[in-house]
Amino acid sequence: MPEGSFTALLGPNGAGKTTLMALVTRLFEAREGEIRVCGLDLRRASTAVLARMGVVFQHPTLDVDLSVDRNLRYAAALHGMSRAETRRRVEEVLERLGIAVLRRRPVRTLSGGERRRVELARALVHAPSLLVLDEPTVGLDIESRRAIVEHVHELCRRDGVAALWTTHLIDEIAEGDRVVVLHGGRVRAAGGLADILAAAGTGDLGTAFRMLTEEER
């Protein structure tokens, strides 16, 4: 994935999106084949790869009894960051995500959208090259969902972070994104929006998505 790119892994429930994310993040071990991240072989250089990766899982993983600040500091400690660097990065990511006012609050007191922003802040605290997000807008209201999608696109444009975003919602895909349509554990089409439309022989992404994934259902 090129620097600053946003790649949407688009597929219906059960397509294999979460399984792929588990393989990329080494929650599952690939029995065969090769996975390369940032030019590195994941199996042979897993520590180096994971150090360059920030992850937002589909299911919440924050410690709800800790404050926002402590959740981020704990993540920074796992990456071996110094206290000074941690302080600077925590302040920076909280400000950029518009949640600095929440830093002392226990996570359990936050709304769903606020928690998702904290999860994103935690994934960014060590300044990763690649941001992996597994259906990060599940359960959010329309406005919170839109805000998260827009912010990740902005991170790609402004900071050069590459993002791999899984979703089954076509309205989370923007012009200029790379799209990979996944179904039944197989890639059905990949490329820019024009490539996806051409593969399905239609001019509408919603129709293309249905055509590329309805076979085998």
LOGUZA-654314 format. One record per residue: x, y, z of N, C-alpha, C in turn; residue in one letter. Coordinates in steps of 0.001 Angstrom, whole numbers, padded with zeros to 6 digits. Atoms other than C-alpha are relative to their C-alpha. Layout:
     n.px     n.py     n.pz    ca.px    ca.py    ca.pz     c.px     c.py     c.pz  nupa
        X        Y        Z        X        Y        Z        X        Y        Z     A
...
***
This chain:
     n.px     n.py     n.pz    ca.px    ca.py    ca.pz     c.px     c.py     c.pz  nupa
   000842  -001198   000000   000000   000000   000000   000876   001246   000000     M
  -000815  -001210   000068   001494   003366  -001019  -000217   000914   001206     P
   000096  -000980  -001079   002179   006045   001580  -001147   000970  -000282     E
   001103  -000940   000129  -000876   008221   002179  -001229  -000548  -000698     G
   001145   000588   000705  -003271   005798   000479  -001071  -000494   000964     S
   001127   000545  -000756  -006703   004730   001712  -000552  -001166  -000808     F
   000496   001189   000683  -007640   001173   000763  -001193  -000560   000772     T
   001209   000541  -000608  -011164  -000033   001461  -000160  -001453  -000390     A
   000264   001415   000226  -011610  -003772   001830  -001510  -000180   000168     L
   001458  -000029   000027  -015265  -004028   000858  -000561  -001401  -000199     L
   000603   001320   000146  -017303  -007156   001423  -001160  -000172   000955     G
   001134   000261  -000892  -020534  -008468   002945   000464  -000748   001246     P
  -000326   000776  -001188  -020624  -010122   006363   000354  -001429  -000402     N
  -000432   001353   000316  -018757  -013419   006226   000897  -000106  -001211     G
  -000837   000024   001209  -016628  -012415   003238   001440  -000387   000287     A
  -001384   000291  -000361  -013372  -012921   005140   000800   001217   000400     G
  -000703  -001245  -000337  -012544  -009317   006034   000685  -000094   001365     K
  -000562   000067  -001351  -012033  -009900   009755   001076  -001070   000095     T
  -001032   001035   000022  -010090  -013098   009100   001290   000553  -000582     T
  -001188  -000604   000599  -007733  -011173   006844   000669   000962   000976     L
  -000564  -000923  -000982  -007308  -008493   009514   000724  -000756   001111     M
  -000638   000811  -001037  -006511  -011199   012071   001343  -000557  -000477     A
  -001256   000479   000557  -003829  -012570   009756   001036   001111  -000067     L
  -000913  -001138   000130  -002318  -009136   009128   000542   000432   001361     V
  -000415  -000428  -001344  -002191  -008367   012864   000559  -001146   000835     T
  -000569   001196  -000622  -000962  -011900   013731  -000822  -000539   001163     R
   000878   000686  -000936  -003950  -012823   015844  -000178  -001452  -000455     L
  -000016   001329   000591  -004073  -015802   013479   001333  -000170  -000720     F
  -001229   000299   000715  -001038  -017496   011975  -000343  -000588  -001363     E
   000241   000517   001343  -001090  -018009   008204   000758  -001316  -000167     A
  -000624   001308   000156  -000399  -021679   007440   000829  -000084  -001286     R
  -000749  -000001   001255   000831  -020957   003931  -000076   001382  -000615     E
  -000017  -001306   000643   001555  -018038   001639   000884   000980   000754     G
  -000849  -001042  -000572   003297  -014795   002497  -000792   001289   000154     E
   000607  -001305  -000239   002069  -011530   004012   001135   000994   000187     I
  -001021  -001029  -000104   004237  -008463   003479  -000659   001323   000379     R
   000506  -001277  -000496   003631  -005228   005363   001171   000975   000056     V
  -001073  -000998   000056   005699  -002099   004732   001288  -000617  -000564     C
  -001139   000625   000642   007952  -004278   002585   000656  -001113   000795     G
  -000589   001012  -000871   008655  -006724   005425  -000862  -001253   000042     L
   000700   001262  -000141   007740  -010396   005707  -000547  -000086   001415     D
   000639  -000025  -001312   005245  -010578   008567   000471  -001144   000890     L
  -000403   001144  -000812   006305  -014053   009694   001431   000161   000518     R
  -001413  -000085  -000372   010029  -013297   009746   000347   001255   000787     R
  -000321  -001271  -000664   009914  -009721   011024  -001236   000561   000693     A
   001275  -000407  -000588   006698  -009610   013050   000138   001165   000975     S
  -000179  -001083  -000968   008071  -007336   015790   000164   001337  -000705     T
  -000214  -001237   000748   009270  -004731   013292  -001263   000441  -000717     A
   001244  -000335   000706   006013  -004927   011323  -001031   000572   000960     V
   001023  -000449  -000946   003734  -004574   014347   000353   001351   000616     L
  -000419  -001300  -000522   005809  -001615   015572  -000388   001131  -000934     A
   000342  -001029   000996   004910   000229   012352  -001488   000025  -000312     R
   001422   000142   000272   001236  -000675   012500  -000850   000479   001179     M
   000990  -000364  -001008  -001681   000908   014384  -001295  -000708  -000344     G
   001167   000834   000259  -004822  -001188   014785  -001217   000482   000794     V
   001292  -000228  -000653  -008470  -000407   015532  -000846  -001230  -000303     V
   000752   001231   000186  -010310  -003678   016060  -001498   000281  -000080     F
   001452  -000156   000123  -013980  -004202   015286  -000667   000085   001364     Q
   000571   000009  -001337  -014775  -004970   018913   000855   000869   000930     H
  -000745  -000903  -000884  -013799  -002414   021606   001019  -000740   000852     P
  -001049   000620  -000808  -010564  -003179   023434   000584   000954   001033     T
  -000467  -000939  -001009  -010148  -000140   025686  -000295  -000543   001397     L
   000287   000301  -001405  -009921  -000590   029461  -000962   001073   000501     D
   001035  -000989  -000318  -013169   001085   030466   000154   000592   001390     V
  -000186  -000515  -001356  -012045   001558   034080   001134   001010   000091     D
  -001080  -000983   000034  -009056   003656   033059  -000456   001254  -000730     L
   000291  -001244   000712  -009105   007244   031875   000501  -000109  -001438     S
  -000482  -000080   001382  -008563   008147   028232   001521   000140  -000011     V
  -001433  -000254  -000075  -005098   009440   029111   000780  -001266   000358     D
  -000709   001205  -000445  -004082   006224   030891  -000039  -001103  -001068     R
   000061   000974   001088  -005285   004044   028013   001062   000292  -001044     N
  -000988  -000364   001010  -003072   005966   025610   001426  -000157   000527     L
  -001340   000134  -000581  -000094   006014   027971   000414  -001471   000108     R
  -000290   001429  -000075  -000352   002275   028450   000425  -000530  -001370     Y
  -000363   000416   001360  -000278   001752   024674   001392   000493  -000370     A
  -001327  -000558   000294   002746   004034   024384   001098  -000787   000708     A
  -000987   000781  -000755   004567   002050   027081   000270  -001335  -000680     A
  -000171   001275   000700   003969  -001171   025137   000911   000154  -001214     L
  -000857  -000263   001150   005769   000457   022200   001365   000556   000417     H
  -001305  -000414  -000482   008697   001449   024404   000289   001478  -000130     G
  -000190  -001437   000155   008137   005187   024086   000434   000634   001321     M
  -000451  -000703  -001200   009854   007552   026527  -001143   000833   000581     S
   001048  -000804  -000643   007817   009625   028981  -000223   001318  -000733     R
   000114  -001286   000692   008581   012849   027139  -000697  -000177  -001344     A
   000614   000258   001291   007654   011379   023766  -001470  -000371   000179     E
   001385   000396  -000271   004513   009827   025229  -000859   001220   000294     T
   000749  -001208  -000356   003399   013138   026730  -000303   000830  -001251     R
   000182  -000809   001209   003922   014936   023418  -001002  -000642  -000954     R
   000875   000680   000955   002202   012307   021275  -001434  -000101   000506     R
   001354   000084  -000552  -000775   011865   023620  -000725   001326  -000169     V
   000607  -001315   000153  -001437   015591   023631  -000318   000288  -001462     E
   000170  -000272   001431  -001011   015764   019851  -001192  -000750  -000588     E
   001078   000772   000613  -003374   012934   018913  -001361   000353   000603     V
   001274  -000389  -000611  -006037   013994   021413  -000495   001320  -000576     L
   000376  -001292   000583  -005992   017543   020034  -000501  -000184  -001426     E
   000372   000192   001403  -006143   016374   016425  -001365  -000675  -000151     R
   001273   000711   000065  -009107   014118   017146  -001116   000754   000729     L
   001007  -000823  -000660  -010901   016843   019103  -000530  -000580   001294     G
   000472   000630  -001236  -011087   014837   022337   000916   000304   001182     I
  -000900  -000349  -001097  -008482   016560   024535  -000762   000253   001298     A
   000792  -000293  -001198  -011250   017620   026922  -000440  -001268   000725     V
   000437   001268  -000591  -011993   013938   027569   001133  -000746   000701     L
  -001169   000793  -000379  -008494   012911   028620  -000043  -000533   001422     R
   000044   000455  -001394  -009230   012622   032372  -001224  -000860   000309     R
   001231   000743  -000260  -012574   010880   031976   000186  -001505  -000161     R
  -000038   001457   000188  -012985   007120   032507  -000691  -000355  -001316     P
   000553   000382   001291  -013717   005412   029202  -001460  -000421   000114     V
   001378   000466  -000139  -016937   003911   030565  -001027   001135  -000027     R
   000926  -001132   000006  -018457   007429   030724  -000175   000613  -001391     T
   000018  -000597   001337  -017925   008114   027006  -001082  -000612  -000873     L
   000946   000511   000995  -020361   007740   024125   000725  -000938  -000958     S
  -000599   000911   000959  -019805   005190   021361   000947   000698  -000959     G
  -000856  -000747   000908  -018418   007803   018986   001269   000490   000667     G
  -001176  -000462  -000742  -016080   009189   021641   000972  -001153   000247     E
  -000874   001158  -000233  -014776   005708   022452   000756  -000385  -001268     R
  -000660   000336   001253  -014053   005076   018794   001144   000967  -000292     R
  -001070  -000983   000197  -012028   008285   018622   001184  -000303   000917     R
  -001076   000364  -000917  -010071   007160   021667   000754  -001223  -000544     V
  -000650   001171   000599  -009402   003794   019982   000923   000431  -001142     E
  -000811  -000504   001104  -008135   005682   016939   001230   000733   000527     L
  -001128  -000715  -000605  -005972   007949   019109   001040  -000980   000531     A
  -000935   000999  -000533  -004461   004897   020805   000783  -000666  -001133     R
  -000671   000629   001144  -003676   003335   017407   001045   000921  -000623     A
  -000895  -000978   000630  -001907   006548   016352   001103   000503   000914     L
  -000889  -000639  -000968   000040   007340   019510   001475  -000254  -000304     V
  -001409   000289   000299   003265   005663   018285   000372   000372  -001432     H
  -000257  -000503   001360   003044   007352   014836   000264  -001128  -000992     A
  -000193   001133   000911   002516   004204   012715   000034   000430  -001464     P
   000008  -000223   001449   003111   003992   008978  -001287  -000525  -000623     S
   001204   000646   000506   000054   001784   008463  -001052  -000055   001087     L
   001126   000045  -000916  -003337   002104   010126  -000985  -001040  -000515     L
   000899   001086   000373  -005504  -001030   010054  -001275   000134   000835     V
   001264  -000220  -000703  -009195  -000578   010914  -001022  -001022  -000474     L
   000944   001057   000331  -011636  -003487   011028  -001420   000448   000333     D
   001368  -000502  -000152  -015168  -002106   010492  -000124   000925   001215     E
  -000074  -000856  -001186  -014442   000761   012922  -001252   000815   000288     P
   001191  -000823  -000228  -017841   002435   012499  -001213  -000826   000414     T
   001116   000853  -000412  -019988  -000533   013568  -000638   000537   001283     V
   000728  -000435  -001183  -022668   000599   016008  -000053   001496   000221     G
  -000003  -001446  -000174  -022084   004324   015516  -001163   000649  -000744     L
   001031  -000735   000715  -024704   006884   014536   000603   000621  -001259     D
  -000450  -000493   001312  -024507   008503   011098   001047   001093   000120     I
  -000929  -001116  -000137  -022732   011659   012262   001356  -000460   000528     E
  -001258   000515  -000543  -020117   009793   014323   000742  -000811  -001051     S
  -000599   000812   001059  -019517   007401   011444   000658   000890  -001047     R
  -000542  -000926   000998  -019027   010243   008974   001274   000675   000511     R
  -001152  -000701  -000562  -016605   012016   011315   001242  -000887   000027     A
  -001132   000922  -000041  -014404   008923   011745   000552  -000239  -001408     I
  -000432   000226   001386  -014322   008244   007986   000784   001204  -000513     V
  -000661  -001214   000486  -013390   011844   007209   001351   000209   000670     E
  -001262  -000230  -000701  -010710   011968   009870   001090  -000937  -000498     H
  -001013   000938   000491  -008939   008845   008627   000470   000411  -001393     V
  -000406  -000506   001318  -008984   010199   005065   000938   001208   000151     H
  -000842  -001172  -000224  -007486   013434   006409   001395  -000423   000471     E
  -001293   000509  -000457  -004724   011495   008205   000841  -000481  -001181     L
  -000710   000487   001185  -003829   009846   004913   000555   001154  -000817     C
  -000415  -001144   000819  -003695   013163   003060   001081   000823   000689     R
  -000860  -000946  -000709  -001936   015199   005745   001289  -000621   000526     R
  -001144   000603  -000675   000394   012772   007503   000664  -001120  -000792     D
  -000603   001055   000798   001058   010214   004780  -000190  -001395   000551     G
   000288   001326  -000544  -000350   007345   006833  -000784  -000799  -001046     V
   000785   000886   000867  -001558   004400   004736  -001064  -000673   000854     A
   001098   000577  -000768  -004946   003059   005853  -000612  -001181  -000737     A
   000732   001156   000505  -006521  -000354   005353  -001277  -000088   000815     L
   001292  -000188  -000667  -010212  -000007   006181  -000982  -001050  -000498     W
   000986   000985   000437  -012695  -002892   006128  -001405   000502   000273     T
   001372  -000482  -000129  -016375  -002201   005606  -000928  -000787  -000913     T
   001008   000518   000926  -019603  -003447   004066  -000897   001142  -000474     H
   000797  -001187   000300  -020887   000126   003607   000671   000818  -001106     L
  -000627  -000677   001136  -020250   001724   000226   000128   001500   000198     I
  -000094  -001453  -000183  -020832   005268   001505   001228   000403   000820     D
  -001241  -000318  -000696  -017572   005019   003477   001189   000092  -000965     E
  -001046  -000032   001017  -015622   004958   000218  -000061   001327  -000745     I
  -000080  -001304   000655  -014444   008228  -001349   000700  -000114  -001346     A
  -000687  -000077   001294  -013285   009170  -004825   001502   000025   000253     E
  -001443   000059  -000179  -009601   008340  -005113   000464  -001143   000880     G
  -000368   001151  -000825  -009698   005402  -002705   000289  -001210  -000879     D
  -000167   001308   000619  -008393   002015  -003697  -001015  -000927   000650     R
   001046   000887  -000504  -011080  -000642  -003335   000337  -001445  -000346     V
  -000147   001434   000219  -010743  -004399  -002926  -001317  -000651   000408     V
   001264   000663  -000290  -014033  -006310  -003181   000296  -001458   000330     V
  -000286   001341  -000495  -013839  -009508  -001146  -001307  -000745   000229     L
   001186   000826  -000239  -016367  -012331  -001114   000392  -001472  -000016     H
  -000331   001409  -000072  -016116  -015958  -000084   001478  -000254   000170     G
  -001437   000145  -000205  -012511  -015401   000931   000843   000251  -001231     G
  -000725  -000262   001242  -011560  -014371  -002616  -000182   001450  -000431     R
   000081  -001351   000557  -010803  -011029  -004244  -000792  -000066  -001295     V
   000836  -000013   001198  -013548  -010362  -006787   000358   001126  -000944     R
  -000446  -001134   000826  -012216  -007025  -008039   000870   000906   000860     A
  -000880  -000896  -000735  -009542  -004513  -007067   000460   001136  -000891     A
  -000470  -001164   000748  -008412  -001052  -008108  -000710   001251   000456     G
   000747  -001209  -000282  -009853   002436  -008214  -001486  -000231  -000242     G
   001445   000151   000197  -013596   003049  -008356  -000325  -000341  -001452     L
   000251   000274   001416  -013466   003052  -012166   000275  -001459  -000336     A
  -000338   001403   000242  -011832  -000385  -012120  -001096  -000925   000528     D
   001055   000822  -000601  -014524  -001797  -009823  -001260   000053  -000861     I
   001183  -000154   000843  -017309  -000396  -011997   000178  -000743  -001322     L
  -000265   000688   001269  -015659  -001758  -015148  -000080  -001512   000173     A
   000026   001447  -000253  -015285  -005220  -013579  -001425  -000526   000065     A
   001402   000417  -000116  -019023  -005303  -012896  -000828   000421  -001206     A
   000728  -000462   001169  -020027  -003558  -016124  -001164   000902   000331     G
   001062  -000912  -000409  -022053  -000866  -014382   000612   001332   000398     T
  -000496  -001320  -000355  -021781   002800  -013502  -000306   000401   001427     G
   000397  -000307  -001369  -022963   002565  -009899   000696  -000966   000955     D
  -000761   000842  -000914  -020859   001286  -006977  -000901  -000971   000761     L
   000912   000884  -000710  -023840  -000121  -005092  -000395  -001194  -000848     G
   000352   001084   000924  -024895  -002142  -008119   001188  -000909  -000247     T
  -001211   000781   000220  -021318  -003236  -008752   000275  -000922   001181     A
  -000236   000790  -001213  -020966  -004420  -005163  -000941  -001200   000056     F
   000975   001098  -000017  -024150  -006488  -005399   000336  -001043  -001069     R
  -000296   000933   001096  -023143  -007986  -008745   001242  -000848   000302     M
  -001254   000701  -000253  -019659  -008929  -007570  -000081  -000951   001186     L
   000085   000833  -001204  -020861  -010546  -004343  -001243  -000863   000066     T
   001242   000777  -000086  -024255  -012068  -005173   000209  -001447  -000419     E
  -000335   001360   000419  -022757  -015116  -006885   000488  -000781   001203     E
  -000379   000876  -001129  -022275  -017931  -004337  -000826   000251   001237     E
   000799  -000227  -001193  -024757  -016418  -001887  -001070  -001067   000133     R
***
